[in-house]
Amino acid sequence: MFKIGEFSLLNKVTVATLRHYEKIGLLVPEYVDQWTGYRYYSASQLPKINRIIALKKIGFSLAEIAQILSDGTSVQKMTHQLKLKQDEITAEVEIRQQQISQIEKYLKTLQKEEDCVVYNITVKDFPEMIVSSMRGVVAGYNDQARMWCEMGEYMKSEKVTCPNTPGHCFTIYHDGEYKENMDIEICEEVTAYATDSETVKFKKMAVLKDVACVIHKGSPDTLHLAYGALLKWIEDNGYEINGNLRDACYVGPWDEPNPENWIIEIMLPVKRK
């Protein structure tokens, strides 16, 4: 057998650590001299201390290691526990990668704030128009994109034509507040009515006057800068919000892979206070 110091040296584990393992019952000496109190370990304990060291390096807590080793150290059991830990670490890595991505995006946002991006606010009137529309509750951009695809396919099947004017496609946000599941209506101006489907409707939209508009060029991650400029303009010029938010994406992922080149217009009906 080996004295505690010898066992410590051979396994590169401090004596203090071995005493702690003994205290919590994780690895107790093979023999303790009742007269001197000297602790002795045997070669048969080498596999256990090696597994403790390996599991600790992987990230298992001492309590988890004790639980794993409590019923023996079979390869099958160890393999199962290691795969569970692998899945846990993989999930943590994905979260960290997402956080790194968010940090990179926010660094770009801070740079844009420092560069003092200037937004020009204009007030427009939108004429009466016939639109193809589709309304639904969506959880995010991907759901909205699917709605546009579905409506586009139906319009194509009905041989619907659209005027060649800018801004004829837009989204209306019907919720008066932010919600994770948004009630939206996608609209596209058309030249004439067509047959309604269960989800796609053709209707006339009335004239919409006094719409404060701002155009944002860049990633949606910095869109809040445009919203901030628009809200400040509304406040500074004696207006208040008077209808549902709209937006239109003139350049997007369908024709431009770089989000920094996307062009989005925000439209907000207003009235004088």
C-alpha positions in Angstrom: 0.0 0.0 0.0 1.0 3.6 -0.4 1.1 6.4 2.1 -1.2 9.4 1.4 1.7 11.5 0.2 3.0 8.8 -2.2 -0.6 8.3 -3.5 -0.9 12.1 -3.9 2.4 12.3 -5.8 1.7 9.4 -8.2 -1.8 10.7 -9.1 -1.0 14.5 -9.1 -3.7 15.2 -6.5 -2.9 17.2 -3.4 -3.1 15.6 0.1 -5.7 18.3 1.0 -7.8 17.1 -1.9 -7.5 13.4 -0.9 -8.5 14.4 2.7 -11.5 16.2 1.3 -12.5 13.2 -0.8 -12.3 11.1 2.3 -14.4 13.5 4.3 -17.3 13.5 1.8 -17.0 9.7 1.3 -15.9 9.9 -2.3 -12.6 8.1 -1.9 -11.7 6.7 1.5 -8.2 5.2 2.4 -7.9 1.5 2.1 -6.4 1.5 5.6 -6.0 4.0 8.5 -3.5 3.1 11.2 -5.4 3.4 14.5 -2.3 4.4 16.4 -0.6 6.9 14.1 -3.6 8.0 12.0 -1.6 7.5 8.8 -3.7 6.9 5.8 -2.8 4.2 3.2 -4.2 3.7 -0.3 -3.9 0.6 -2.5 -3.2 0.1 -6.2 -6.8 -1.2 -6.6 -8.0 2.3 -5.9 -6.1 3.8 -8.9 -9.0 3.2 -11.4 -11.4 5.1 -9.1 -9.1 8.1 -8.5 -8.4 8.3 -12.2 -12.1 8.3 -13.0 -12.7 11.0 -10.3 -10.0 13.1 -11.9 -11.3 12.6 -15.4 -14.9 13.3 -14.5 -13.9 16.4 -12.6 -12.0 17.8 -15.6 -15.0 17.2 -17.8 -17.2 19.3 -15.5 -19.0 16.9 -13.2 -19.5 18.2 -9.7 -18.2 16.0 -6.8 -21.8 15.2 -5.9 -22.5 14.1 -9.5 -19.3 12.0 -9.5 -20.3 10.4 -6.2 -23.7 9.5 -7.7 -22.1 8.0 -10.8 -19.6 5.9 -8.9 -22.1 4.8 -6.2 -23.2 1.8 -8.1 -19.9 0.8 -9.5 -17.9 2.0 -12.5 -19.2 -0.1 -15.4 -18.3 1.1 -18.9 -22.0 1.0 -19.9 -23.0 3.3 -17.0 -20.0 5.7 -17.6 -20.8 5.9 -21.3 -24.4 6.8 -20.5 -23.4 9.5 -18.1 -20.7 10.9 -20.4 -23.2 11.2 -23.3 -25.7 13.0 -21.1 -22.9 15.4 -20.1 -21.9 15.8 -23.7 -25.4 16.8 -24.6 -25.5 19.3 -21.7 -22.2 20.9 -22.8 -23.3 21.0 -26.4 -26.4 22.9 -25.4 -24.3 25.3 -23.3 -21.9 25.9 -26.2 -24.8 26.7 -28.5 -26.1 29.3 -26.0 -22.7 30.8 -25.7 -22.3 31.0 -29.5 -25.7 32.8 -29.7 -24.5 35.2 -27.0 -21.3 35.9 -28.9 -23.3 36.6 -32.0 -25.5 39.0 -30.0 -22.4 40.7 -28.7 -21.0 41.2 -32.2 -24.3 42.6 -33.4 -24.6 45.0 -30.5 -21.0 46.2 -31.0 -22.1 47.1 -34.6 -25.1 48.9 -33.2 -23.0 50.9 -30.8 -20.7 51.9 -33.6 -23.7 53.1 -35.6 -25.0 55.1 -32.6 -21.5 56.6 -32.3 -21.5 57.5 -36.0 -24.8 59.4 -35.5 -26.9 58.0 -38.3 -29.2 60.7 -39.6 -32.7 59.7 -40.5 -35.0 61.9 -42.7 -38.7 61.8 -41.6 -41.3 62.6 -44.2 -45.1 62.7 -43.9 -47.0 61.0 -46.8 -50.6 60.3 -47.9 -51.3 56.9 -49.2 -54.0 56.7 -51.9 -57.0 54.4 -52.0 -55.9 51.0 -53.4 -57.1 47.5 -54.0 -55.0 45.0 -52.2 -54.5 41.3 -51.8 -54.3 40.6 -48.0 -53.7 37.8 -45.6 -54.0 38.1 -41.9 -52.5 35.8 -39.2 -50.7 35.5 -35.9 -47.0 34.9 -36.4 -44.1 34.2 -34.0 -41.4 35.8 -36.1 -39.9 36.6 -39.5 -39.9 33.0 -40.8 -43.7 32.7 -40.2 -44.2 36.0 -42.0 -42.1 34.9 -44.9 -44.3 31.8 -45.2 -47.4 34.0 -45.4 -45.9 36.0 -48.2 -45.0 32.8 -50.1 -48.5 31.4 -49.6 -50.2 34.6 -50.8 -47.8 35.0 -53.7 -48.6 31.4 -54.9 -52.3 32.1 -54.7 -52.0 35.4 -56.6 -50.0 33.6 -59.3 -52.6 30.9 -59.6 -55.3 33.6 -60.0 -53.2 35.5 -62.5 -53.3 38.6 -60.4 -51.3 41.6 -61.6 -49.7 44.3 -59.5 -48.9 48.0 -60.4 -45.2 48.8 -60.9 -45.0 51.3 -58.1 -42.7 51.3 -55.1 -44.1 50.4 -51.7 -47.0 48.3 -53.0 -46.1 45.5 -50.5 -46.4 46.2 -46.8 -47.2 44.7 -43.4 -49.7 46.1 -40.9 -49.2 45.3 -37.2 -52.7 45.1 -35.6 -51.6 44.8 -32.0 -51.4 48.0 -30.1 -48.5 46.6 -28.1 -45.6 44.2 -28.5 -46.4 40.6 -28.3 -44.3 37.5 -29.0 -47.0 36.2 -31.2 -47.9 39.1 -33.5 -51.3 39.8 -35.2 -50.2 41.0 -38.7 -51.7 41.6 -42.1 -49.6 41.4 -45.2 -50.9 43.4 -48.1 -49.9 43.8 -51.8 -51.5 46.3 -54.1 -53.2 44.8 -57.1 -54.8 46.2 -60.3 -58.2 44.5 -59.8 -60.2 42.3 -57.5 -59.8 38.5 -57.8 -61.6 35.6 -56.1 -61.0 35.3 -52.4 -59.6 32.1 -50.9 -60.0 30.8 -47.4 -57.0 32.8 -46.3 -56.3 35.4 -49.1 -58.8 38.3 -49.4 -59.1 41.1 -51.9 -60.4 44.4 -50.6 -60.2 48.2 -51.0 -58.1 50.1 -48.6 -59.2 53.7 -47.9 -57.0 56.8 -48.3 -54.6 57.1 -45.4 -53.4 60.6 -44.7 -50.6 61.9 -42.6 -48.3 58.9 -42.3 -44.9 59.6 -40.8 -42.3 57.6 -42.6 -38.6 56.8 -42.2 -36.3 54.6 -44.3 -33.7 52.4 -42.7 -30.8 51.0 -44.6 -29.1 48.2 -42.8 -29.7 45.1 -40.7 -32.9 44.7 -38.7 -30.7 44.5 -35.6 -30.3 48.3 -35.8 -33.8 49.0 -36.8 -34.4 50.4 -33.3 -32.3 53.5 -34.3 -34.9 54.3 -37.0 -37.8 53.8 -34.5 -36.0 56.1 -32.1 -35.6 58.8 -34.7 -39.2 58.5 -35.8 -40.6 58.7 -32.3 -38.4 61.7 -31.4 -39.6 63.5 -34.5 -43.3 62.8 -33.6 -42.7 64.1 -30.1 -40.7 67.2 -31.2 -43.2 68.2 -33.9 -46.4 68.0 -31.8 -47.8 64.8 -33.3 -49.2 61.7 -31.7 -49.7 58.1 -33.1 -53.0 57.7 -34.9 -53.2 54.1 -36.3 -51.4 50.8 -36.7 -47.7 50.5 -37.5 -46.8 49.5 -41.0 -43.5 48.5 -42.6 -42.3 47.6 -46.1 -39.0 45.9 -47.0 -37.8 47.1 -50.4 -34.5 45.2 -50.4 -34.4 42.0 -48.3 -33.0 38.5 -48.1 -34.7 37.3 -51.3 -32.4 39.5 -53.4 -29.6 40.6 -51.1 -27.6 38.2 -48.9 -25.9 41.0 -46.9 -28.3 42.4 -44.2 -26.3 45.6 -44.1 -27.8 46.5 -47.6 -31.4 45.8 -46.7 -33.8 48.7 -47.0 -36.9 48.9 -44.8 -39.4 51.7 -44.5 -41.4 52.3 -41.2 -44.8 54.0 -41.6 -46.8 55.3 -38.7 -50.1 57.2 -39.0 -50.0 60.4 -37.0 -52.2 63.4 -36.1 -51.7 66.8 -34.5 -52.1 66.9 -30.8 
